[in-house]
């Protein structure tokens, strides 16, 4: 992972927030980023993941699950909408939801009882933008963008990582909870 870019100006968002921008060069680094972020999370945190299909949202969440020490393999919740992964220790459980097929916004999300477990769990919602912001004013929004370009040939002279593997990740913490969090530690 590379050092974060310069943070955005606080005037860019009406609420206090923290930001970090990173480049992730492989699925292993994406999972490692999730493990590192888990150290900053606490019960009640909402993490929204935004990125195209195959961007690495579930890989990132798998790392979060490892870092939180939860039970069960973290896989895409697309067909079950939400999965709960209980803690194997004294940490919070992980609720992993996929809002892709939900169209009713907050009403449908509330039917999943995500707001009930929000105070006790770390909630991760893939495809939640525009659907779960009302659950809490404090959240971490993770944007994962796949790099576009020409991939180098496999087996060629060592050089930059395969373009297909490179992701640009922007983390934006919204609300008082995230105002004092230094997300730049994730680039270390």
C-alpha positions in Angstrom: 0.0 0.0 0.0 1.2 3.5 -0.7 0.9 6.6 1.5 -2.4 8.4 1.5 -2.9 11.5 -0.7 -3.6 14.9 0.8 -6.8 14.9 2.8 -9.9 16.7 1.5 -10.8 20.1 2.9 -13.3 20.0 5.8 -15.4 22.4 3.7 -16.1 19.5 1.3 -18.5 17.9 3.8 -20.9 19.5 6.3 -20.0 17.2 9.2 -16.6 16.6 10.7 -14.8 13.8 9.1 -11.4 12.1 8.4 -10.2 10.9 5.1 -7.4 8.8 3.6 -6.6 7.7 0.1 -4.6 4.6 -0.6 -3.6 2.5 -3.6 -4.0 -1.3 -3.0 -2.1 -3.5 -5.4 -3.5 -6.9 -4.8 -6.4 -8.8 -3.2 -4.0 -9.7 -0.3 -3.4 -6.1 0.3 -7.1 -5.3 0.2 -7.7 -8.0 2.9 -4.7 -6.6 4.9 -6.3 -3.1 4.7 -9.5 -4.6 6.2 -7.5 -6.3 9.0 -5.8 -2.9 9.8 -9.1 -1.0 9.8 -10.6 -3.5 12.2 -8.3 -2.2 14.9 -10.0 1.2 14.6 -13.6 -0.1 14.7 -15.8 -0.4 17.7 -19.4 -1.6 18.4 -21.9 0.7 16.7 -19.7 1.6 13.7 -21.3 1.5 10.3 -19.0 0.9 7.4 -20.5 1.5 3.9 -18.7 0.0 0.9 -19.1 1.4 -2.6 -17.4 -0.1 -5.7 -18.3 -1.9 -8.9 -18.7 -5.6 -9.1 -15.4 -7.3 -8.4 -13.9 -4.2 -6.9 -12.9 -6.0 -3.7 -15.7 -5.2 -1.2 -16.1 -8.7 0.1 -12.3 -9.2 0.2 -12.0 -6.1 2.3 -14.8 -7.3 4.6 -13.1 -10.7 4.9 -10.0 -8.8 6.3 -12.3 -6.9 8.7 -13.7 -10.2 9.9 -10.2 -11.6 10.5 -9.2 -8.4 12.3 -12.3 -8.4 14.5 -11.8 -12.1 15.3 -15.3 -13.3 14.2 -16.6 -16.8 13.5 -17.4 -18.1 10.1 -16.1 -17.5 6.6 -16.9 -14.0 5.3 -18.5 -14.4 1.9 -20.7 -12.3 -0.2 -24.1 -11.9 1.3 -25.8 -11.2 -2.0 -28.3 -14.0 -1.9 -29.0 -13.9 1.9 -28.9 -10.1 2.1 -27.2 -10.2 5.6 -25.0 -12.5 7.6 -24.1 -12.2 11.3 -20.6 -13.3 12.3 -20.4 -13.7 16.1 -17.2 -12.7 17.9 -14.9 -15.5 18.9 -13.6 -13.3 21.8 -14.8 -10.2 23.6 -15.0 -8.0 20.4 -18.1 -7.0 18.6 -19.9 -9.3 16.1 -19.8 -8.4 12.4 -23.0 -7.9 10.5 -22.3 -8.0 6.8 -25.1 -6.9 4.5 -25.6 -6.5 0.8 -28.1 -3.8 -0.2 -27.6 -4.3 -4.0 -31.0 -5.9 -4.5 -32.9 -3.7 -2.1 -34.7 -0.8 -3.7 -36.8 0.5 -0.8 -34.0 2.4 1.0 -34.2 2.7 4.7 -37.5 0.8 5.1 -36.1 -2.4 3.6 -32.9 -2.0 5.6 -34.8 -1.6 8.8 -36.7 -4.8 8.0 -33.3 -6.5 8.3 -33.0 -5.3 11.9 -29.6 -3.7 11.2 -30.5 -0.8 13.4 -31.3 -3.1 16.3 -27.8 -4.6 16.2 -26.0 -1.4 15.3 -25.1 -0.5 18.8 -23.6 -3.9 19.6 -22.0 -4.8 16.3 -19.8 -3.5 13.5 -22.1 -3.2 10.5 -20.7 -3.4 7.0 -23.1 -2.7 4.1 -22.1 -3.3 0.5 -24.0 -1.2 -2.0 -25.5 0.9 0.8 -25.0 4.4 -0.6 -28.3 6.2 -0.6 -29.9 3.4 1.4 -28.4 3.3 4.9 -27.1 6.7 5.8 -30.2 7.4 8.0 -29.2 4.5 10.3 -26.6 6.8 11.9 -25.1 10.2 11.4 -21.6 8.7 12.1 -20.3 6.2 9.5 -17.2 5.3 7.5 -17.7 5.3 3.8 -15.1 3.2 1.8 -15.0 3.9 -1.9 -13.1 1.2 -3.9 -12.2 2.2 -7.5 -10.7 -0.3 -9.9 -7.7 1.2 -11.9 -8.3 1.3 -15.6 -5.6 0.8 -18.2 -3.6 -1.9 -19.9 -2.4 -4.8 -17.8 1.2 -5.9 -18.3 1.8 -9.4 -19.6 2.1 -12.1 -16.9 5.6 -13.5 -16.8 7.1 -10.3 -18.2 9.9 -8.4 -16.6 9.1 -7.3 -13.0 7.4 -4.0 -13.0 4.3 -2.3 -11.7 1.4 -4.5 -10.4 -1.1 -5.8 -12.8 -3.6 -3.0 -13.6 -6.5 -5.5 -13.0 -5.3 -5.9 -9.4 -4.8 -2.2 -8.6 -7.5 -0.4 -6.6 -7.8 3.2 -5.4 -9.4 3.3 -2.0 -10.8 6.4 -0.4 -12.0 6.2 3.2 -14.2 9.0 4.5 -15.3 9.1 8.1 -18.4 11.1 8.7 -19.5 12.5 12.1 -18.0 13.2 15.5 -16.9 9.6 15.9 -14.5 9.9 13.0 -13.4 13.6 13.4 -10.4 12.7 15.5 -9.5 9.3 13.9 -6.3 9.3 12.0 -7.1 7.1 9.0 -3.6 7.7 7.6 -2.3 5.0 9.9 -3.9 2.5 7.5 -1.2 3.2 4.9 1.6 2.0 7.1 
